[in-house]
């Protein structure tokens, strides 16, 4: 029996425009109290629901790839997880068409009408199983917690550190991820072929 | 479930409390029906719920819409928790039922979903799951019988009624008789041995004399099982094995027994682990045949000498203990007549001479008993020899067939001793003493039994129980024997883990007792040699009901008290380390095992106790079948009788039957997927397999090469000739069934392997049908059967295994070694050098795994084919430039991907000097048929060493010269090529 194969895209939503931000930066206005790494990853609005996210993707695919694209994508597209508080989502899509979805995500610059915010959607991980996507999300959450703490330490911010966070401290100290890295697809068929070519 | 039940409750209450009319039957029924039908659980919904990940909204995470570090961190933590929890939840919700989670060895075939069959820790869950999806559970008791079954049950019922009626009549008749004789005698109509005190009034019954020198008949099975044992007999533990192992097919019993072949659970690796690292493996070896000899020591020794037991065993000081009876000897035995054909390895156990006899009678003239244990495939041949020898022995030696009287269990592995200690409880000598006192009246009737010295017996028992903590029986004196009586194991069932020594002092006492081994001095004659003791124990076994009653009466957590009437089961244990090997003693020490000899009827309770003993290292002893026996012999590098001894008759018969099996297997495959023997490329331009592809073609090796010089197409020719040769075959078979031994001794006129194999099969079946006495249930006429046994057995000996080259023989390792070392050694005149085989162990030097039937070649001769020889020798690792390598065996280590250029260049240079690999053009071709020296009889990948090894036989004539000329290093190198494969592999052989 042939198994239906999927890809899981882990993505972050960034809000570059400070004016339309969903939260106020704590502290006196003008004074940079909150570290930049915290400001960089802003929460989404509560109005951004998985349904809206789905609509964004569908519309994007339809504009970019027309009926062909939307037809290919629609059957398997599913939002597995979306957390507005951290602006993280996991999307499932069939293995053959995940590039269409990725392209559509990359071209999103603005959330649609009720929200109407400029945004950037960053795909940070493509994996063959949801577990690996979840693990990656956890890893990233850990790293950003650590950064926030490190930055906040000088300003005597009391941080309630969870036990899990302590344990990983220093485990991947130099695991620095910028805007571009961290996007890797170990399971993509094209790459696998290339690998085997090299080995041969 | 809770919401479903309430509707029923009120109606129940009504029934109990009031006498009001119940609800209208229709409506209540309807209601109960509706509630009985459980709502179908939606597995999809359940799964979806389990996979749902929880997420936090921004407004909750960031109250008042403020962003600060604390809130940021908390939001991330929430996410991490949610994801982790989600992962755990979805893993748990995998659609796995409780019964799918039991360990492999606990999975059962029938009704494994039944909660009663899952282990306790999973039972609750299993119950819930069964409730949830409405799995029907049926107990056998309440099952509605099928129409066929119902008929059978009715017949059984009728027969039972008839039987009980008849029994009642018999009882009645008997009770009328009682008035005439003494009540004591009637209470036990069958005299139960010598222990019964003779009273004046009772009629003294004559103890029936055992007919010696006749073949034993299998015990008459229960009526229920009788029909299934017409052509074979069951082992005493058949019911245990039949449930858990693949048995020999009913139509083709092995050696007239139904023998477990291999357990149904996967067991190749577990067996290896249990026997080498942790645990124990046990076999019911009751199919091994036992022969008892009784007579004067010197005449028994004369018999053994005639059977080929070496002089050093019979006379030397070294084997004094064996002759005394405290050691066992495993030795190959030979026919007495001129070609001295090897028969089989035999274990010889002397009975310790009784204390008083030691002093009174002169050493050589005292009467002794000996047990001979031999593999059933060679039993008839050996029995004939022994009978013939016993007839001419003077003073006379009586021979007794003890086949269905003595059973045995073999157990090996680190936990073996522990399991035996837990299962075998020696009868304390005080109880014995009491017994003795009671039976003192008729001392003369039980003369053999009452000679045991209680103090000495105590020493033996104490030594036995001090062995706790021993992991390898090879630490004991080699081949030591210990004999004592045990209690009924069912009294202590289920067995409990024994206490093992923990402190150093305790370990020291264990070592001390092993070093001293006080058993040698204290061992009395084991009761097992005494027929009456065996019978008494078998008869005195109480019923399971009685045992249960006693266990019920015992205080909780304690075993029932020992009573006077308990049977004392005579037991004998000895350790063996397989066939004696001269080359290396280390290997031998590895695989020592215990063998327990027991009366046939007492085997089952002991077996169950052994199988359920909880080992201190966890789990229970495993059981093995024939395949496991063979596997462990192979892993120890020891030949297994009969398969690895094609020079014996039993070994030849085995080979012939295996040939047929392999041929069938080959034929079953479609043409495109089986090896096409005539197209196998052997290298050097030769095409076509040497001899018959599915056989170890000894006929061809020993004598047939000139006749079938073409070598290539003869298999296909055989297949083609199958039809044409049919007539000839039929004639030949007719002759075979007519029993003309002379015709059978030579090869049939068709002369091709296929036909031979087929004919052999037919003939052997014929032989099986005619030669062996058949214990049929209904047959009560003893004289005709007696007639039948005698001549037919002899005819079976006349029919030499079909096709076997008459002079083919197997050399003992000592003789073979001597021949290989010096040219001056002269073979005994009766051995034909051109057809003498020696058993060898093969170790593959480079790569490859030999399979059964693989062909073994010597290195090509230096004079005729020096080039090829040089090529092969270049493959030897010792002839190659040394480089430290970590990569795959016999290949260069793998370079990292980003290796610098100079490394790549060096690799290139190395690969040019690297010896050629199989499949490359310059890999040396296999030598020709003139260099064929033998065949692999069992080959496989050895788990212990991580490489292919094998056991095979070589033709001495072809290897002796090379071995002498080139010495250890090159002289014992050979080339092994699997049948149907063109690639040869280098191997080294050692005589075993």
Interface residues (C-beta under 8 A of the other chain):
Chain A: X22 X23 X24 X25 X26 X27 X33 X34 X35 X38 X39 X41 X42 X43 X44 X45 X46 X80 X81 X82 X83 X84 X85 X86 X88 X90 X131 X134 X135 X137 X138 X141 X142 X144 X145 X148 X149 X151 X152 X157 X158 X159 X160 X161 X162 X164 X165 X198
Chain B: X53 X55 X56 X57 X58 X59 X60 X61 X62 X64 X65 X66 X67 X68 X69 X70 X72 X73 X74 X75 X76 X77 X78 X79 X80 X82 X83 X84 X86 X87 X897
